[in-house]
Amino acid sequence: MTQPKYMLTVEGVSKTYDGFKAITDLNFYLFEGELRTVIGPNGAGKSTFFDLITGRAKPDKGKIEFGMNTDLTKMNEYEINRLGIGRKFQTPSVFTEHTVYNNIVLSLVGSRGVFASIFKRLSSTERDRIDELLKLVRLDTKRDWKAGMLAHGEKQWLEIGMLLAQEPKILLVDEPAAGMTDEETHRTGELLISLAGKHSIVVIEHDMTFVKQIARDGQVTVLHQGSVLCEGKFDAVQSNPKVREVYLGRGKSGGK
């Protein structure tokens, strides 16, 4: 039986800002096609973790590798993005004055500049890909809307579609359910679940109902003070006394 391979390896990583230990001797491994959820109280190091993977920050020590042997610590943000590591921040970043359709066009692999991207002649393959992505994120009926007219949840879905247009191998998604209605949250969970397998995905989240939905039989990683407190299935993590003490015991929102 073929052993699954790691898409991301983080070993012995530490990062300090002005004396504050944001990440301390962190070890983290992500399998190809895995959907992993990362939880933890504010200040646990979750955003710094994403910053280190994407090159926005550099570790003081430790190893961060993409695939088998690509050292991300020696690369800048642009190079890491081109490798196939895409990041979605908590606040959606879309081109509000452009249509939903053109937002996807601007994100296609190989796009260079706003005007060149919008006015170039798209191939039938590119048009099919855009149609596929719009259906996937459930915005095909709003393809001609300006992105600024979309509801908050729809903007989140559009940005996920924009990331997918770049054909990432790893998706880093930061609190996608923040500010969403219950229905939008559930739909977002369905979308992320549908992407697992085709992409390796790491989701940072506070909403435990959402975490339970997307974790299913997958692993949940709990960060605390910049290190992994524990990892396991959702029910085991939820019932772990240490987790309840530092995180879940602070309420549904995780002490936000």
Summary of the structure (lengths in Angstrom):
residues: 256
radius of gyration: 18.5
end to end distance: 43.3
largest distance: 58.2
contacts: 808
relative contact order: 0.18
helix: 40%
strand: 26%
